[in-house]
Amino acid sequence: MANIRFDDKVAIVTGAGGGLGRQHALELARRGAKVVVNDLGGAMDGSGGSSEAAKAVVAEIEAMGGSAIANGSSVTDDAGVARMVADAMDRWGRVDILIANAGVLRDKSFSKMEIGDFTFVLDVHLMGTVKPVKAVWEIMRAQNFGRIVVTTSSSGLYGNFGQTNYGAAKLGIVGFMNTLKLEGQKNNIHVNAISPVAATRMTENLMPPEMIARLAPEAVTPGVMFLCSDEAPTGVILTAGAGAFAMARIVETEGVYLKGADLSAEGVRDHFAIIADEAGQKAYVAGGEQTQKFFRRMAEA
């Protein structure tokens, strides 16, 4: 099969001044895309800001013969997000790819976490994904083409101590994707999630040095390039790290139908082993499939 290329395509990558976003932006450019390199340039907790990091990545792309522009907007700022998309449209007249990668950390156990730290992380990760997607959605619909990659995390999928804010935001992004995949299908807009394990500024204090050496951001980017390609699936959670790739799924067991005296708290308790039995479990494409199962079980009973 032919190599994956992005010639004549325009991509926006948020949080692209370093780490994963930088690698995504560079690889898109190597494969022919024109790239908007977005980065606020703030500290890991979201404070401060400068577009110098984005400009440095643009310089790298231009040095390899590619085309890119820098944008220093915050993904939480409506006007800034509009300007980011306008920059792409004014320069190249289209947006084909959006990689929503920008993020921050404010880790604390829930008992010690201030509500402000919770809402700030939600704003950056969840709304900082929603706002750029909203800004490019009608452009992609008009083109009848779009590839959107959102960034989730094992902290959202499975949990991680001290990251209630981050985990809530990251699983919220999956819920956002699950409906967008349905709404985008008729216009050839594919929406997928990457769940990366990589050594970046956000994770360097969470891992031993020998592990960091093996978890280069470059090992995640190949998966993201596939999710940006014409051949990309839609509605997939792709996990990636150190060259390993897998697919995460939300599944539901077949369960049990209770009636009569069994339809009680005690009945749920007494049948819980059957409720939790993994045999026959399924990953649904849409929420209505769960409702159909309930109607089926009721009819069978």
KELOZA-981542 format. One record per residue (C-alpha): residue in three letters; x, y, z. Coordinates in steps of 0.25 Angstrom, whole numbers, plus 5000, padded with zeros to 4 digits. Layout:
BEGIN
<aa: Ala&x: X&y: Y&z: Z>
...
//
This chain:
BEGIN
<aa: Met&x: 5000&y: 5000&z: 5000>
<aa: Ala&x: 5004&y: 5014&z: 4998>
<aa: Asn&x: 5011&y: 5023&z: 5009>
<aa: Ile&x: 5001&y: 5032&z: 5017>
<aa: Arg&x: 5003&y: 5046&z: 5011>
<aa: Phe&x: 4996&y: 5059&z: 5014>
<aa: Asp&x: 4999&y: 5067&z: 5002>
<aa: Asp&x: 4990&y: 5079&z: 5000>
<aa: Lys&x: 4984&y: 5077&z: 5014>
<aa: Val&x: 4984&y: 5087&z: 5025>
<aa: Ala&x: 4985&y: 5083&z: 5039>
<aa: Ile&x: 4984&y: 5090&z: 5053>
<aa: Val&x: 4991&y: 5084&z: 5065>
<aa: Thr&x: 4988&y: 5090&z: 5078>
<aa: Gly&x: 4999&y: 5089&z: 5089>
<aa: Ala&x: 5009&y: 5087&z: 5078>
<aa: Gly&x: 5020&y: 5095&z: 5085>
<aa: Gly&x: 5027&y: 5083&z: 5091>
<aa: Gly&x: 5025&y: 5068&z: 5094>
<aa: Leu&x: 5014&y: 5060&z: 5087>
<aa: Gly&x: 5008&y: 5072&z: 5080>
<aa: Arg&x: 5022&y: 5076&z: 5074>
<aa: Gln&x: 5024&y: 5062&z: 5069>
<aa: His&x: 5010&y: 5062&z: 5062>
<aa: Ala&x: 5013&y: 5075&z: 5056>
<aa: Leu&x: 5026&y: 5071&z: 5050>
<aa: Glu&x: 5022&y: 5058&z: 5045>
<aa: Leu&x: 5010&y: 5064&z: 5038>
<aa: Ala&x: 5019&y: 5074&z: 5031>
<aa: Arg&x: 5029&y: 5063&z: 5027>
<aa: Arg&x: 5017&y: 5056&z: 5020>
<aa: Gly&x: 5013&y: 5069&z: 5013>
<aa: Ala&x: 5003&y: 5076&z: 5021>
<aa: Lys&x: 5002&y: 5091&z: 5024>
<aa: Val&x: 5002&y: 5092&z: 5039>
<aa: Val&x: 4996&y: 5103&z: 5049>
<aa: Val&x: 5005&y: 5101&z: 5061>
<aa: Asn&x: 4997&y: 5105&z: 5073>
<aa: Asp&x: 5003&y: 5107&z: 5087>
<aa: Leu&x: 5000&y: 5117&z: 5098>
<aa: Gly&x: 5014&y: 5114&z: 5103>
<aa: Gly&x: 5010&y: 5114&z: 5118>
<aa: Ala&x: 5015&y: 5106&z: 5130>
<aa: Met&x: 5010&y: 5092&z: 5132>
<aa: Asp&x: 5000&y: 5097&z: 5142>
<aa: Gly&x: 4994&y: 5107&z: 5131>
<aa: Ser&x: 5000&y: 5119&z: 5136>
<aa: Gly&x: 5008&y: 5129&z: 5128>
<aa: Gly&x: 5009&y: 5129&z: 5113>
<aa: Ser&x: 5017&y: 5132&z: 5101>
<aa: Ser&x: 5017&y: 5128&z: 5086>
<aa: Glu&x: 5032&y: 5126&z: 5085>
<aa: Ala&x: 5030&y: 5110&z: 5086>
<aa: Ala&x: 5021&y: 5110&z: 5074>
<aa: Lys&x: 5030&y: 5119&z: 5066>
<aa: Ala&x: 5042&y: 5110&z: 5069>
<aa: Val&x: 5034&y: 5098&z: 5064>
<aa: Val&x: 5030&y: 5106&z: 5051>
<aa: Ala&x: 5045&y: 5109&z: 5049>
<aa: Glu&x: 5048&y: 5094&z: 5050>
<aa: Ile&x: 5037&y: 5091&z: 5039>
<aa: Glu&x: 5042&y: 5102&z: 5030>
<aa: Ala&x: 5056&y: 5097&z: 5031>
<aa: Met&x: 5051&y: 5084&z: 5026>
<aa: Gly&x: 5044&y: 5091&z: 5014>
<aa: Gly&x: 5030&y: 5090&z: 5020>
<aa: Ser&x: 5020&y: 5101&z: 5022>
<aa: Ala&x: 5015&y: 5105&z: 5035>
<aa: Ile&x: 5010&y: 5117&z: 5044>
<aa: Ala&x: 5010&y: 5119&z: 5059>
<aa: Asn&x: 4998&y: 5123&z: 5067>
<aa: Gly&x: 4999&y: 5126&z: 5082>
<aa: Ser&x: 4984&y: 5126&z: 5085>
<aa: Ser&x: 4978&y: 5119&z: 5098>
<aa: Val&x: 4969&y: 5107&z: 5094>
<aa: Thr&x: 4960&y: 5112&z: 5105>
<aa: Asp&x: 4958&y: 5126&z: 5099>
<aa: Asp&x: 4947&y: 5127&z: 5089>
<aa: Ala&x: 4953&y: 5139&z: 5081>
<aa: Gly&x: 4967&y: 5132&z: 5081>
<aa: Val&x: 4961&y: 5119&z: 5076>
<aa: Ala&x: 4954&y: 5127&z: 5065>
<aa: Arg&x: 4967&y: 5134&z: 5061>
<aa: Met&x: 4974&y: 5121&z: 5061>
<aa: Val&x: 4964&y: 5115&z: 5051>
<aa: Ala&x: 4964&y: 5129&z: 5043>
<aa: Asp&x: 4979&y: 5128&z: 5042>
<aa: Ala&x: 4978&y: 5115&z: 5035>
<aa: Met&x: 4967&y: 5119&z: 5026>
<aa: Asp&x: 4973&y: 5132&z: 5022>
<aa: Arg&x: 4986&y: 5126&z: 5019>
<aa: Trp&x: 4981&y: 5113&z: 5012>
<aa: Gly&x: 4966&y: 5113&z: 5010>
<aa: Arg&x: 4963&y: 5100&z: 5017>
<aa: Val&x: 4965&y: 5092&z: 5030>
<aa: Asp&x: 4965&y: 5077&z: 5028>
<aa: Ile&x: 4972&y: 5072&z: 5041>
<aa: Leu&x: 4970&y: 5076&z: 5055>
<aa: Ile&x: 4979&y: 5069&z: 5066>
<aa: Ala&x: 4974&y: 5074&z: 5080>
<aa: Asn&x: 4986&y: 5072&z: 5088>
<aa: Ala&x: 4987&y: 5084&z: 5098>
<aa: Gly&x: 4987&y: 5081&z: 5113>
<aa: Val&x: 4991&y: 5084&z: 5127>
<aa: Leu&x: 4992&y: 5077&z: 5140>
<aa: Arg&x: 4988&y: 5081&z: 5154>
<aa: Asp&x: 4990&y: 5068&z: 5162>
<aa: Lys&x: 4985&y: 5067&z: 5176>
<aa: Ser&x: 4977&y: 5057&z: 5184>
<aa: Phe&x: 4962&y: 5060&z: 5183>
<aa: Ser&x: 4962&y: 5064&z: 5198>
<aa: Lys&x: 4973&y: 5074&z: 5196>
<aa: Met&x: 4968&y: 5079&z: 5182>
<aa: Glu&x: 4962&y: 5093&z: 5181>
<aa: Ile&x: 4950&y: 5094&z: 5172>
<aa: Gly&x: 4957&y: 5104&z: 5164>
<aa: Asp&x: 4968&y: 5094&z: 5160>
<aa: Phe&x: 4957&y: 5084&z: 5156>
<aa: Thr&x: 4949&y: 5094&z: 5147>
<aa: Phe&x: 4962&y: 5099&z: 5141>
<aa: Val&x: 4967&y: 5086&z: 5137>
<aa: Leu&x: 4953&y: 5083&z: 5131>
<aa: Asp&x: 4953&y: 5096&z: 5123>
<aa: Val&x: 4966&y: 5093&z: 5117>
<aa: His&x: 4965&y: 5078&z: 5114>
<aa: Leu&x: 4950&y: 5077&z: 5111>
<aa: Met&x: 4945&y: 5091&z: 5106>
<aa: Gly&x: 4959&y: 5093&z: 5100>
<aa: Thr&x: 4956&y: 5081&z: 5091>
<aa: Val&x: 4941&y: 5085&z: 5089>
<aa: Lys&x: 4944&y: 5099&z: 5085>
<aa: Pro&x: 4954&y: 5096&z: 5074>
<aa: Val&x: 4945&y: 5085&z: 5069>
<aa: Lys&x: 4933&y: 5094&z: 5068>
<aa: Ala&x: 4941&y: 5105&z: 5061>
<aa: Val&x: 4945&y: 5095&z: 5050>
<aa: Trp&x: 4933&y: 5086&z: 5049>
<aa: Glu&x: 4925&y: 5094&z: 5039>
<aa: Ile&x: 4937&y: 5096&z: 5030>
<aa: Met&x: 4939&y: 5081&z: 5030>
<aa: Arg&x: 4924&y: 5078&z: 5027>
<aa: Ala&x: 4925&y: 5088&z: 5015>
<aa: Gln&x: 4937&y: 5081&z: 5010>
<aa: Asn&x: 4931&y: 5067&z: 5012>
<aa: Phe&x: 4944&y: 5063&z: 5019>
<aa: Gly&x: 4951&y: 5064&z: 5033>
<aa: Arg&x: 4960&y: 5056&z: 5042>
<aa: Ile&x: 4959&y: 5060&z: 5057>
<aa: Val&x: 4968&y: 5054&z: 5067>
<aa: Val&x: 4965&y: 5057&z: 5082>
<aa: Thr&x: 4974&y: 5053&z: 5093>
<aa: Thr&x: 4969&y: 5044&z: 5105>
<aa: Ser&x: 4977&y: 5037&z: 5115>
<aa: Ser&x: 4977&y: 5024&z: 5124>
<aa: Ser&x: 4974&y: 5033&z: 5136>
<aa: Gly&x: 4961&y: 5036&z: 5129>
<aa: Leu&x: 4959&y: 5021&z: 5124>
<aa: Tyr&x: 4963&y: 5014&z: 5137>
<aa: Gly&x: 4966&y: 5025&z: 5148>
<aa: Asn&x: 4979&y: 5030&z: 5154>
<aa: Phe&x: 4981&y: 5035&z: 5169>
<aa: Gly&x: 4982&y: 5050&z: 5170>
<aa: Gln&x: 4976&y: 5052&z: 5156>
<aa: Thr&x: 4961&y: 5054&z: 5158>
<aa: Asn&x: 4960&y: 5067&z: 5150>
<aa: Tyr&x: 4969&y: 5061&z: 5139>
<aa: Gly&x: 4962&y: 5048&z: 5139>
<aa: Ala&x: 4948&y: 5054&z: 5138>
<aa: Ala&x: 4952&y: 5063&z: 5127>
<aa: Lys&x: 4959&y: 5052&z: 5119>
<aa: Leu&x: 4947&y: 5042&z: 5120>
<aa: Gly&x: 4938&y: 5054&z: 5116>
<aa: Ile&x: 4946&y: 5055&z: 5103>
<aa: Val&x: 4942&y: 5041&z: 5100>
<aa: Gly&x: 4928&y: 5044&z: 5102>
<aa: Phe&x: 4929&y: 5056&z: 5093>
<aa: Met&x: 4936&y: 5047&z: 5082>
<aa: Asn&x: 4925&y: 5036&z: 5083>
<aa: Thr&x: 4914&y: 5045&z: 5078>
<aa: Leu&x: 4923&y: 5053&z: 5068>
<aa: Lys&x: 4926&y: 5040&z: 5061>
<aa: Leu&x: 4911&y: 5038&z: 5058>
<aa: Glu&x: 4909&y: 5053&z: 5054>
<aa: Gly&x: 4921&y: 5054&z: 5045>
<aa: Gln&x: 4919&y: 5041&z: 5037>
<aa: Lys&x: 4910&y: 5046&z: 5026>
<aa: Asn&x: 4921&y: 5057&z: 5023>
<aa: Asn&x: 4933&y: 5048&z: 5024>
<aa: Ile&x: 4937&y: 5054&z: 5037>
<aa: His&x: 4944&y: 5043&z: 5045>
<aa: Val&x: 4947&y: 5046&z: 5060>
<aa: Asn&x: 4956&y: 5037&z: 5068>
<aa: Ala&x: 4964&y: 5038&z: 5081>
<aa: Ile&x: 4978&y: 5035&z: 5084>
<aa: Ser&x: 4982&y: 5031&z: 5099>
<aa: Pro&x: 4997&y: 5033&z: 5099>
<aa: Val&x: 5007&y: 5028&z: 5109>
<aa: Ala&x: 5019&y: 5037&z: 5107>
<aa: Ala&x: 5030&y: 5044&z: 5114>
<aa: Thr&x: 5027&y: 5059&z: 5113>
<aa: Arg&x: 5027&y: 5070&z: 5122>
<aa: Met&x: 5014&y: 5066&z: 5128>
<aa: Thr&x: 5019&y: 5052&z: 5131>
<aa: Glu&x: 5034&y: 5053&z: 5134>
<aa: Asn&x: 5032&y: 5054&z: 5149>
<aa: Leu&x: 5023&y: 5042&z: 5149>
<aa: Met&x: 5033&y: 5032&z: 5143>
<aa: Pro&x: 5047&y: 5026&z: 5146>
<aa: Pro&x: 5058&y: 5031&z: 5137>
<aa: Glu&x: 5060&y: 5018&z: 5130>
<aa: Met&x: 5045&y: 5017&z: 5126>
<aa: Ile&x: 5045&y: 5032&z: 5121>
<aa: Ala&x: 5056&y: 5028&z: 5111>
<aa: Arg&x: 5047&y: 5017&z: 5105>
<aa: Leu&x: 5034&y: 5025&z: 5105>
<aa: Ala&x: 5038&y: 5036&z: 5094>
<aa: Pro&x: 5027&y: 5044&z: 5088>
<aa: Glu&x: 5032&y: 5039&z: 5074>
<aa: Ala&x: 5026&y: 5025&z: 5078>
<aa: Val&x: 5012&y: 5031&z: 5079>
<aa: Thr&x: 5012&y: 5039&z: 5067>
<aa: Pro&x: 5010&y: 5028&z: 5056>
<aa: Gly&x: 4997&y: 5024&z: 5062>
<aa: Val&x: 4992&y: 5039&z: 5061>
<aa: Met&x: 4997&y: 5040&z: 5047>
<aa: Phe&x: 4988&y: 5027&z: 5044>
<aa: Leu&x: 4976&y: 5034&z: 5051>
<aa: Cys&x: 4978&y: 5046&z: 5042>
<aa: Ser&x: 4979&y: 5038&z: 5029>
<aa: Asp&x: 4968&y: 5036&z: 5018>
<aa: Glu&x: 4968&y: 5021&z: 5023>
<aa: Ala&x: 4965&y: 5025&z: 5038>
<aa: Pro&x: 4954&y: 5018&z: 5045>
<aa: Thr&x: 4944&y: 5026&z: 5053>
<aa: Gly&x: 4940&y: 5025&z: 5068>
<aa: Val&x: 4953&y: 5018&z: 5072>
<aa: Ile&x: 4961&y: 5020&z: 5085>
<aa: Leu&x: 4975&y: 5016&z: 5081>
<aa: Thr&x: 4985&y: 5014&z: 5092>
<aa: Ala&x: 5000&y: 5016&z: 5089>
<aa: Gly&x: 5013&y: 5016&z: 5096>
<aa: Ala&x: 5027&y: 5011&z: 5094>
<aa: Gly&x: 5023&y: 5005&z: 5080>
<aa: Ala&x: 5012&y: 4997&z: 5086>
<aa: Phe&x: 4998&y: 5000&z: 5081>
<aa: Ala&x: 4984&y: 4995&z: 5085>
<aa: Met&x: 4969&y: 4998&z: 5085>
<aa: Ala&x: 4962&y: 5002&z: 5097>
<aa: Arg&x: 4947&y: 5000&z: 5097>
<aa: Ile&x: 4935&y: 5002&z: 5107>
<aa: Val&x: 4927&y: 4989&z: 5107>
<aa: Glu&x: 4914&y: 4985&z: 5114>
<aa: Thr&x: 4911&y: 4971&z: 5119>
<aa: Glu&x: 4899&y: 4963&z: 5114>
<aa: Gly&x: 4893&y: 4964&z: 5129>
<aa: Val&x: 4880&y: 4959&z: 5134>
<aa: Tyr&x: 4866&y: 4962&z: 5134>
<aa: Leu&x: 4859&y: 4962&z: 5148>
<aa: Lys&x: 4844&y: 4962&z: 5150>
<aa: Gly&x: 4834&y: 4959&z: 5162>
<aa: Ala&x: 4841&y: 4957&z: 5175>
<aa: Asp&x: 4855&y: 4957&z: 5169>
<aa: Leu&x: 4853&y: 4972&z: 5165>
<aa: Ser&x: 4859&y: 4977&z: 5178>
<aa: Ala&x: 4872&y: 4981&z: 5184>
<aa: Glu&x: 4873&y: 4967&z: 5189>
<aa: Gly&x: 4871&y: 4962&z: 5175>
<aa: Val&x: 4882&y: 4970&z: 5169>
<aa: Arg&x: 4891&y: 4965&z: 5180>
<aa: Asp&x: 4888&y: 4951&z: 5178>
<aa: His&x: 4889&y: 4952&z: 5163>
<aa: Phe&x: 4901&y: 4961&z: 5162>
<aa: Ala&x: 4911&y: 4950&z: 5158>
<aa: Ile&x: 4902&y: 4948&z: 5145>
<aa: Ile&x: 4901&y: 4963&z: 5143>
<aa: Ala&x: 4916&y: 4964&z: 5144>
<aa: Asp&x: 4918&y: 4952&z: 5135>
<aa: Glu&x: 4927&y: 4956&z: 5123>
<aa: Ala&x: 4923&y: 4945&z: 5114>
<aa: Gly&x: 4916&y: 4951&z: 5102>
<aa: Gln&x: 4919&y: 4966&z: 5106>
<aa: Lys&x: 4918&y: 4976&z: 5095>
<aa: Ala&x: 4924&y: 4990&z: 5091>
<aa: Tyr&x: 4912&y: 4998&z: 5086>
<aa: Val&x: 4913&y: 5008&z: 5074>
<aa: Ala&x: 4901&y: 5016&z: 5080>
<aa: Gly&x: 4893&y: 5017&z: 5092>
<aa: Gly&x: 4881&y: 5012&z: 5086>
<aa: Glu&x: 4887&y: 4998&z: 5085>
<aa: Gln&x: 4887&y: 4997&z: 5100>
<aa: Thr&x: 4872&y: 5001&z: 5100>
<aa: Gln&x: 4869&y: 4990&z: 5089>
<aa: Lys&x: 4876&y: 4980&z: 5098>
<aa: Phe&x: 4867&y: 4984&z: 5110>
<aa: Phe&x: 4855&y: 4982&z: 5101>
<aa: Arg&x: 4860&y: 4969&z: 5096>
<aa: Arg&x: 4862&y: 4963&z: 5110>
<aa: Met&x: 4848&y: 4968&z: 5114>
<aa: Ala&x: 4842&y: 4961&z: 5102>
<aa: Glu&x: 4850&y: 4948&z: 5105>
<aa: Ala&x: 4845&y: 4948&z: 5120>
//
